[in-house]
Amino acid sequence: MKHETRVVDAEKGIVQITTQDERFYAKPVDGKIVYIPSVTWVCSYFPKGKAFENYLMSHTKEEAEALLEEAGERGSVIHKACEMVLLGKQVRFDSEIEL
């Protein structure tokens, strides 16, 4: 059985755990270890269709990597904004969100 554990962020104590059929992250929260499923890993197995394949073929490797990096940054900001809302903070369209 495949099993991989790797430290993603040593400073924050975040560990990525991958088994044969799932991936999740473990991180300390208030002295306890919390496990969070990896949505992107699950979605990587979902069929994306011909339109997605055509989209991929329309970009060079460098363009695709730049788009991926940009999307990752946007996603991180969105996740942080969601976290802020869950903590009761106000998030507006012009809020400065630091990662």
Secondary structure as GFF3:
##gff-version 3
##sequence-region A 1 99
A	DSSP	beta_strand	3	9	.	.	.	ID=ss1
A	DSSP	beta_strand	14	19	.	.	.	ID=ss2
A	DSSP	beta_strand	23	29	.	.	.	ID=ss3
A	DSSP	beta_strand	32	37	.	.	.	ID=ss4
A	DSSP	alpha_helix	39	43	.	.	.	ID=ss5
A	DSSP	alpha_helix	50	57	.	.	.	ID=ss6
A	DSSP	alpha_helix	61	86	.	.	.	ID=ss7
###
